[in-house]
Amino acid sequence: MLASHLLHEIKQCTQRKDLTSARKAHALLVSNGYECDAYLGSYLIRMFISCDSLCDAEKVFDAMIERNLVTWTTLISLYIYHGERNRAFQAFSQFFHQGLLPNRVSLLTILSACKDPRCLPDGKRVHATMVCNEAHQDISIMNALVNMYGKCSTVEETRRFFDAMHTYDIISYSSMIAFYSQQYNIREVIMLSEGMQIHEITPNDVTFINILGAFSSHEVLEEARLVHIQIQCYGYEVHMSVANAIIAMYGRCWSLEDAYNVFDKIPYKDVASWNSIIGAHVEQRQIEIALRLFEEMQNKKGIFPDVFTFISLLKACTASLASENAMLLHVCICEDGLEHSLDINSSLIHAYSKCNGLQDAQKVFDRMVKRNKVSWNSIIGAYVNHGKLEVAHRLFFRMIEEEGKIPDKVTIVSILGAIVRSETLFEGKELHKFLLDHGYTIDEVMGSSLINIYGKCGDIKKAKEVFCSLHNSNVISWNAMLSVYIEQDKNDMALYLYRQMVEDRVCSSEQTFTIAIQACVNILDKQETISAKESTELKTAIGMIGKALHADALKKGFALSAFVGNNLVTMYGKCGTIAEAEYAFEGLSQSNIVSWNVMLLAYVDNGYGEAALQLFKLMWQEGMSPSRLAFKFAFLHKKVVAGHMMVLHRIYEGWFSHLVFMLTSYDTLHALR
């Protein structure tokens, strides 16, 4: 009877959320000898959760002699609620090692804590515990695992887990579609939609909203229209949230006509509908029309703007660098009582920063009563964009030390990018140490920035350490390491790394070939220090490597690129193989002034005077103005110029006197080549 009375009192305190009353109830329970009762203890912990007192809840838990799965799960949920994810995972591990098997509720609770890549190792350990029970048969737990991998790992790993599932429901498919949609991977989104039909799962409004999010450019407009037809067939176009998503999709696909067709059919437009059509104009940087719709929404339709309205319009100000509009919107924000919105203030900081209003951005930041990671990212990014690395670096550590905020990937990548541009090794090392000390998973984007930092500061060993530590290295990190070798004149190492890249079947890019061929060019530039025989052997060897690179580039379609093609022409020219240089030059999809210049120099360097002059004439006839450098190099050699002075004068009369001066000081200029 007493226990029932105490439980009633605890429940009353839980509803009232009054910490003073809760502590009195706890004291009453202790005085009656129920302090160690596991059943009442679980309710006590929940009571203190409702009162937002982590300290009191932990005291109750620590005093309990016997702890069951309910009390452990309650404590874990408390840690998650207070953002103490590490302690939540520790508690889960502790009760598991004490012989308690997690049930459905405890698994769903702990998996809800997995929200970013830092949680992946813990999330995988939770997943491993399910081998010991039948959790893999519970679709809710499987969906929670899909969500965990989607937020914490790569979409590829998430898909592997998804494909291994034995059963699916609408949540499984909607979640997987959402992850691909975030990457605008339309092909996979469509394949998953077809998979739903195979499993006879009918899409709902959430599924369609997720699908619509994958379409983001004019090139996929026709596919977007087909999805719209499918939505009409299922009868979801009348759902306000779906209709608004369709408008937003057409805005991203640059089809205002389609967007208005849907917008005009909505009988009772809400603020989200107006936000969607305003956003469609923002996507096309039509800020004046967007602002006109903003006025119409309020003055004619009596609909008040919300946070998303202002965020969209501020994005337009950012794109158009319209500081006056940003200030006007700031006034409207204050008039509508939204000046304390974290999201709006973050957008204001970003807009002012882009419009060269760094002081205004700082004022907005200083006036914020509360700040989140996004607002810190915005102000740090503002100083980074304005080249004020010292201030950005100081704010980064102030964010950690004073505010207790753990920087996310956006902040870190922003700071790393600034350090790369400033080539400050100390800040780079300090930030790298911070990432390691705080258990961050250094992904390919962070890793590539760190590689660039160490490379630009000449620390090849450290750059290689970072490169080798990356678990999921991609073409970005490989290119970064290749660039480091090139910058530090380790061209042979760059070619060796490229070979390793091919053997590991890493997908190469245009930049990969540009860098690798540049390594060949750099090696050939060192010929002055070797004998004639060694020079010939070197040209032959590099020529063979160059042809292999050329073949790979042709296979992957990059040889047509001006960057790759220009380097190929330069390399073949230095190897003395003019036929290959001409082949690379003629194969360019679109040659530029650099392409013509490097071909011209290839002819000159190899003594093809007539060909050089003919190319020079052709450049002039094609309206391709040769650069001064090409002009000087092409006609610096007397063997090319002999007999062609009058022709040259007609081609490029304005530079004739300059050429005569160059020829008289040929020996001096030749030494400068």
Long-range contacts (C-beta under 8 A, 24 or more apart in sequence): 2-32, 3-34, 3-37, 3-40, 6-32, 6-34, 6-40, 7-40, 7-43, 10-40, 10-43, 10-44, 10-47, 11-43, 11-47, 13-47, 13-50, 13-51, 14-43, 14-46, 14-47, 14-50, 15-50, 17-50, 17-51, 17-52, 18-51, 19-48, 19-51, 19-52, 19-53, 19-56, 22-47, 22-48, 22-50, 22-51, 22-53, 22-56, 23-56, 26-56, 26-60, 35-63, 35-64, 36-63, 36-64, 36-65, 36-66, 37-64, 38-64, 38-66, 38-67, 38-68, 38-70, 38-71, 41-67, 41-71, 42-68, 42-70, 42-71, 42-74, 45-71, 45-74, 45-75, 45-78, 46-74, 48-78, 49-74, 49-77, 49-78, 49-81, 54-78, 54-79, 54-82, 54-84, 67-95, 68-100, 69-95, 69-100, 69-102, 69-103, 69-106, 72-100, 72-106, 73-103, 73-105, 73-106, 73-109, 76-106, 76-109, 76-110, 76-113, 77-109, 79-113, 80-109, 80-110, 80-112, 80-113, 85-113, 85-119, 85-122, 88-113, 89-113, 89-119, 89-122, 89-125, 89-126, 92-126, 93-125, 96-129, 101-129, 101-132, 101-133, 102-126, 102-129, 102-133, 102-135, 104-135, 104-138, 104-140, 104-141, 107-135, 107-141, 107-144, 108-140, 108-141, 108-144, 111-141, 111-144, 111-145, 111-147, 111-148, 112-144, 114-147, 114-148, 114-151, 114-152, 115-151, 115-152, 116-151, 116-152, 116-408, 116-409, 117-152, 117-153, 117-409, 117-441, 117-443, 118-152, 118-439, 118-440, 118-441, 119-148, 119-151, 119-152, 120-152, 120-153, 120-441, 123-148, 123-149, 123-152, 136-166, 137-166, 139-167, 139-168, 139-169, 139-171, 139-172, 142-167, 142-172, 143-169, 143-171, 143-172, 143-175, 146-172, 146-175, 146-176, 147-175, 150-175, 150-176, 150-178, 150-179, 154-472, 155-179, 155-180, 155-183, 155-185, 159-188, 168-199, 168-201, 169-201, 170-196, 170-201, 170-202, 170-203, 170-204, 170-206, 170-207, 173-199, 173-201, 173-203, 173-207, 174-203, 174-204, 174-206, 174-207, 174-210, 177-207, 177-210, 177-211, 177-214, 178-210, 178-213, 180-214, 181-210, 181-211, 181-213, 181-214, 182-213, 184-214, 184-215, 184-216, 184-217, 185-214, 186-214, 186-215, 186-220, 186-223, 189-214, 190-223, 202-234, 203-234, 204-236, 205-236, 205-239, 205-241, 205-242, 208-234, 208-236, 208-242, 208-245, 209-241, 209-242, 209-245, 212-242, 212-245, 212-246, 212-248, 212-249, 213-245, 213-249, 215-249, 215-252, 215-253, 216-252, 216-253, 217-252, 217-253, 217-254, 218-253, 218-254, 218-255, 220-253, 221-253, 221-254, 221-255, 221-258, 224-249, 224-250, 224-253, 224-255, 225-258, 228-258, 228-262, 237-262, 237-265, 240-266, 240-270, 240-272, 240-273, 241-272, 243-273, 244-272, 244-273, 244-275, 244-276, 245-276, 247-273, 247-276, 247-277, 247-280, 248-276, 248-279, 248-280, 250-280, 251-276, 251-277, 251-279, 251-280, 251-281, 251-282, 251-283, 251-284, 252-280, 252-283, 254-283, 254-284, 256-280, 256-281, 256-284, 269-301, 269-303, 270-303, 271-297, 271-303, 271-304, 271-305, 271-306, 271-308, 271-309, 272-308, 274-301, 274-303, 274-309, 275-306, 275-308, 275-309, 275-312, 278-309, 278-312, 278-313, 279-312, 281-316, 282-312, 282-313, 282-315, 282-316, 282-319, 285-316, 285-319, 285-320, 287-313, 287-316, 287-317, 287-319, 287-320, 287-322, 287-325, 290-316, 291-325, 304-336, 305-332, 305-336, 306-338, 307-338, 307-341, 307-343, 307-344, 310-338, 310-344, 310-347, 311-343, 311-344, 311-347, 314-344, 314-347, 314-348, 314-350, 314-351, 315-347, 315-351, 317-351, 317-354, 317-355, 318-350, 318-351, 318-354, 318-355, 321-354, 321-355, 321-356, 322-355, 323-352, 323-355, 323-356, 323-357, 326-351, 326-352, 326-355, 326-357, 327-360, 339-367, 340-368, 340-369, 340-370, 342-368, 342-370, 342-371, 342-372, 342-374, 342-375, 343-374, 345-375, 346-372, 346-374, 346-375, 346-377, 346-378, 347-378, 349-375, 349-378, 349-379, 349-382, 350-378, 350-381, 350-382, 352-382, 353-378, 353-381, 353-382, 353-385, 353-386, 354-385, 358-382, 358-383, 358-386, 358-388, 371-403, 371-405, 372-405, 373-405, 373-406, 373-407, 373-408, 373-410, 373-411, 376-403, 376-405, 376-407, 376-411, 377-408, 377-410, 377-411, 377-414, 380-411, 380-414, 380-415, 381-410, 381-411, 381-414, 384-414, 384-415, 384-417, 384-418, 387-418, 387-421, 389-418, 389-419, 389-422, 389-424, 389-427, 392-418, 393-427, 396-431, 406-438, 409-443, 409-445, 409-446, 412-440, 412-446, 413-445, 413-446, 413-449, 416-446, 416-449, 416-450, 416-453, 417-449, 419-449, 419-453, 420-449, 420-452, 420-453, 420-456, 423-453, 423-456, 423-457, 425-453, 425-454, 425-457, 425-459, 428-453, 428-454, 428-457, 432-466, 442-466, 442-469, 442-470, 443-470, 443-472, 444-470, 444-472, 444-473, 444-474, 444-476, 444-477, 445-476, 447-473, 447-477, 447-480, 448-476, 448-477, 448-479, 448-480, 449-480, 451-477, 451-480, 451-481, 451-484, 452-480, 452-483, 452-484, 454-484, 455-480, 455-481, 455-483, 455-484, 455-487, 455-488, 456-487, 458-488, 460-484, 460-485, 460-488, 460-490, 473-506, 474-506, 474-507, 475-506, 475-507, 475-508, 475-509, 475-512, 478-506, 478-508, 478-512, 479-509, 479-511, 479-512, 479-515, 482-512, 482-515, 482-516, 482-519, 483-515, 485-519, 486-515, 486-518, 486-519, 486-522, 489-522, 491-519, 491-520, 491-522, 491-523, 492-519, 492-523, 494-519, 495-519, 495-520, 495-545, 498-549, 502-552, 508-552, 508-556, 508-558, 509-558, 510-558, 510-561, 510-563, 510-564, 511-563, 513-549, 513-552, 513-553, 513-558, 513-559, 513-561, 513-564, 513-567, 514-561, 514-563, 514-564, 514-567, 516-549, 517-546, 517-549, 517-564, 517-567, 517-568, 517-571, 518-567, 520-545, 520-546, 520-549, 520-571, 521-567, 521-570, 521-571, 521-574, 524-571, 524-574, 524-575, 525-574, 539-574, 539-575, 539-576, 540-575, 542-571, 542-574, 542-575, 543-572, 543-575, 543-577, 543-580, 546-571, 546-572, 546-575, 546-580, 547-580, 550-580, 550-584, 554-587, 559-584, 559-587, 560-587, 560-588, 560-589, 561-588, 561-589, 562-588, 562-590, 562-591, 562-592, 562-594, 562-595, 565-591, 565-595, 566-592, 566-594, 566-595, 566-598, 569-595, 569-598, 569-599, 569-602, 570-598, 570-601, 570-602, 572-602, 573-598, 573-599, 573-601, 573-602, 573-603, 573-605, 573-606, 574-602, 574-605, 576-606, 578-602, 578-603, 578-606, 578-608, 578-611, 593-624, 593-625, 593-626, 593-627, 596-624, 596-626, 596-630, 597-626, 597-627, 597-629, 597-630, 600-626, 600-630, 600-633, 600-634, 601-630, 601-633, 601-634, 603-634, 604-633, 604-634, 604-636, 604-637, 604-640, 607-639, 609-637, 609-639, 609-640, 612-640, 613-640, 613-644, 613-647, 616-651, 617-647, 617-651, 620-651, 620-652, 626-652, 631-655, 631-659, 632-662, 632-669, 633-673, 635-659, 635-662, 636-662, 636-663, 636-666, 636-669, 636-670, 636-673, 638-663, 638-666
